[in-house]
Amino acid sequence: MIVNMDELDATDVEILNALQVEGRMANAELARRLNLSPPAIHARIRRLEELGYIREYVAILDRERLGFDMLCFVSITLQLHTREQVQQFRTAVQQIPCVLECHHVTGEYDYLLKVIVRNRKELEHLVMEELTPLPGVARIHTSLVFTEIKSSTALPLGGSQ
C-alpha cells in the first residue's frame, strides 16, 4: 500500500521516531513523553500499523556475539535478463538464510546481497555451493567488511530524534 506522508502529523512522526529507537516502549511511557493519554497513543499506533507505516516489530541481534563474524557484500551479474531467469534467481536467493538483504541495482552488477557467515569456510560454501550454481549467474564479486562504521534501521523522519 502506498500512502502519502501528508497523512502524518508532528505527533505521528514523534511516535515513529520513538518506536524506531525503542520498539518495546510501553504506551504509557510514550504517552507521558508526548503528553498524550495512553488510549490516544494506542489509537495512533494502531492507525500507523493499519496504514502500513509500521510493518513489524523485531529484536535486532548482535551478529558477532552470535558467532557471525563475517559481514560481506556479494555483487552478482546474471547472464540473461529474461523474466523467468530473474524470477528463478530472486526466488532462490530468498531461500538462503545467510542472505540478509538482496537488492536489484543499477551499474556494473545486477544484484547486491548483504550476507553474514561465521567464517571463510561458510563464505566459500555460500559462493561455491549456493550462489554459483544458481541458474543464470554469470559473475560474482565478494567484498568483506573490515569494520562496520554505521548500521541503522532508523529512517530520518525529522522531528526530534
C-alpha positions as CSV (number, residue, x, y, z in Angstrom):
1,M,0.0,0.0,0.0
2,I,1.4,3.4,-1.0
3,V,0.4,6.1,1.4
4,N,1.1,9.8,1.5
5,M,3.4,11.2,4.2
6,D,1.0,14.2,4.4
7,E,-1.2,11.8,6.4
8,L,1.2,12.1,9.3
9,D,1.2,15.0,11.7
10,A,4.0,16.0,14.0
11,T,2.8,13.7,16.8
12,D,2.7,10.7,14.4
13,V,6.3,11.5,13.4
14,E,7.3,11.7,17.1
15,I,5.7,8.3,17.7
16,L,7.5,6.7,14.8
17,N,10.8,8.2,15.8
18,A,10.4,7.0,19.4
19,L,9.5,3.5,18.3
20,Q,12.4,3.3,15.9
21,V,14.8,3.9,18.8
22,E,12.9,1.8,21.4
23,G,10.4,-0.6,19.8
24,R,9.4,-2.1,23.2
25,M,8.5,1.2,24.8
26,A,5.2,0.9,26.7
27,N,2.3,3.0,25.5
28,A,2.1,4.6,28.9
29,E,5.7,5.8,28.7
30,L,5.3,7.1,25.2
31,A,2.1,8.9,26.2
32,R,4.0,10.5,29.1
33,R,6.8,11.6,26.8
34,L,4.4,13.1,24.3
35,N,1.9,14.5,26.8
36,L,-1.0,12.4,25.5
37,S,-3.2,9.8,27.1
38,P,-2.3,6.1,26.7
39,P,-5.6,5.4,24.8
40,A,-4.7,8.2,22.3
41,I,-1.2,6.8,21.8
42,H,-2.6,3.3,21.3
43,A,-5.1,4.5,18.7
44,R,-2.4,6.4,16.8
45,I,-0.1,3.4,16.8
46,R,-2.9,1.1,15.6
47,R,-3.6,3.6,12.8
48,L,0.1,3.8,11.8
49,E,0.2,0.0,11.7
50,E,-3.0,-0.3,9.6
51,L,-1.7,2.3,7.2
52,G,1.5,0.4,6.8
53,Y,3.9,2.9,8.3
54,I,4.8,0.3,10.9
55,R,5.4,-3.0,9.2
56,E,6.6,-5.1,12.1
57,Y,8.4,-5.2,15.4
58,V,11.7,-7.1,15.7
59,A,14.6,-7.7,18.0
60,I,17.9,-6.6,16.5
61,L,20.5,-9.2,17.5
62,D,24.3,-8.7,17.8
63,R,25.6,-10.9,15.0
64,E,29.2,-11.0,16.3
65,R,28.1,-12.2,19.7
66,L,26.1,-14.9,18.0
67,G,29.2,-16.0,16.0
68,F,28.6,-14.4,12.7
69,D,32.0,-12.8,12.4
70,M,32.0,-12.0,8.7
71,L,29.7,-9.4,7.1
72,C,30.0,-9.4,3.3
73,F,28.5,-7.8,0.2
74,V,28.2,-10.0,-2.8
75,S,27.6,-8.5,-6.2
76,I,26.0,-10.7,-8.8
77,T,25.6,-10.4,-12.6
78,L,23.1,-12.5,-14.5
79,Q,23.9,-13.9,-18.0
80,L,20.4,-13.1,-19.3
81,H,17.7,-10.9,-18.0
82,T,14.6,-12.9,-19.1
83,R,11.6,-12.7,-16.8
84,E,11.9,-16.4,-16.0
85,Q,15.7,-16.3,-15.1
86,V,15.3,-13.2,-13.0
87,Q,12.4,-14.8,-11.1
88,Q,14.3,-18.0,-10.6
89,F,17.2,-16.1,-9.1
90,R,15.1,-14.0,-6.8
91,T,13.2,-17.0,-5.5
92,A,16.4,-18.9,-4.9
93,V,18.1,-16.1,-3.1
94,Q,15.1,-15.6,-0.8
95,Q,15.6,-19.2,0.4
96,I,19.3,-18.7,1.6
97,P,19.2,-17.9,5.3
98,C,22.6,-16.1,5.5
99,V,21.4,-13.5,2.8
100,L,20.1,-10.7,5.0
101,E,19.3,-8.4,2.1
102,C,19.1,-8.6,-1.7
103,H,18.8,-5.5,-3.9
104,H,18.3,-5.2,-7.6
105,V,20.7,-2.4,-8.5
106,T,21.9,-0.3,-11.4
107,G,25.5,-0.2,-12.5
108,E,28.1,-2.9,-13.2
109,Y,26.2,-5.6,-11.3
110,D,22.6,-6.7,-11.3
111,Y,22.1,-7.6,-7.6
112,L,23.8,-6.6,-4.3
113,L,23.5,-9.1,-1.4
114,K,24.3,-8.4,2.2
115,V,25.3,-11.6,3.8
116,I,26.6,-12.9,7.1
117,V,28.7,-16.0,7.7
118,R,30.6,-17.4,10.6
119,N,33.9,-17.9,8.8
120,R,35.7,-18.2,5.5
121,K,34.6,-21.8,5.1
122,E,30.9,-20.8,5.3
123,L,31.6,-18.0,2.8
124,E,33.2,-20.4,0.4
125,H,30.3,-22.7,0.8
126,L,27.9,-19.9,0.1
127,V,29.7,-18.7,-3.0
128,M,30.6,-22.1,-4.5
129,E,27.7,-24.3,-3.5
130,E,24.7,-21.9,-3.2
131,L,25.2,-18.9,-5.4
132,T,27.4,-20.1,-8.3
133,P,25.1,-23.0,-9.3
134,L,22.0,-20.7,-9.5
135,P,20.6,-20.6,-13.0
136,G,21.9,-17.7,-15.0
137,V,24.6,-16.4,-12.6
138,A,27.4,-15.1,-14.8
139,R,29.7,-13.3,-12.3
140,I,30.1,-13.0,-8.6
141,H,32.2,-10.4,-6.7
142,T,32.5,-10.6,-3.0
143,S,33.6,-7.8,-0.6
144,L,34.4,-8.5,3.0
145,V,33.6,-5.8,5.6
146,F,36.6,-4.9,7.8
147,T,34.7,-2.5,10.1
148,E,31.0,-1.7,10.2
149,I,31.1,2.1,10.7
150,K,27.3,2.7,10.8
151,S,24.4,0.3,10.9
152,S,20.9,1.7,11.5
153,T,17.4,0.7,10.9
154,A,16.0,4.2,11.8
155,L,14.6,6.3,8.9
156,P,15.4,10.0,9.0
157,L,11.9,11.3,9.5
158,G,12.8,14.7,11.0
159,G,11.4,15.9,14.3
160,S,13.3,15.2,17.5
161,Q,15.3,12.1,17.2
